[in-house]
């Protein structure tokens, strides 16, 4: 019985390697997006509101510590806020990977860019517009994010996050080839579809 092959590799190996490569490239792109989002927020707060460098972590840390994050933040609180931020980014990176695999957008910079913008906007709508008000009100009695972060900063930060998913296909193909056992092929080899 002949085995179905994709790019010279058994189909089952190629499919698992494809999903793993999509997952890892989506995760890495989400971490880069998290940095981009933080940079947008830091620049906006520092340039327009004249705050300190770490102020952008205050609204994020408010999820964990409430208004204590604004009054007397400690080094540990900053570390926890950073971990929380990148943890949420990682979840959205996994969402991107599943969607990119299903839509076959993981090989295309254009497809990943469009999907990334959708994921970035979805993260704003779901996390900030839907979940945050209810969560903050139940935990701290007020929505500290909305009270301290202008909507333009939040939307721009989440769009910057989404734009970074255009990096994913640049990582994807090399990982896919290596993990499927075709490390001998270049990422742009025409035999790979």
Buried (B, 14 or more C-beta within 10 A) or exposed (E): EEEEEBBBBEEEBBBEBBBBBBBBBBBBBBBBBBBBBBEBBBBBBBEEEEBEEBBBBBBBBBBBBBBBBBEEBEEEBBEBBBEBBBEBBBBBBBBBBEBBBEEEBBBBBEBBBBBBBBBBBBBBEEBBEEEBBEBBEEBBEBBBBBEBBEEEBBBBBBBBBBBBBBBBBBBBBBBBBBBBBBEEBEBEEEEBE
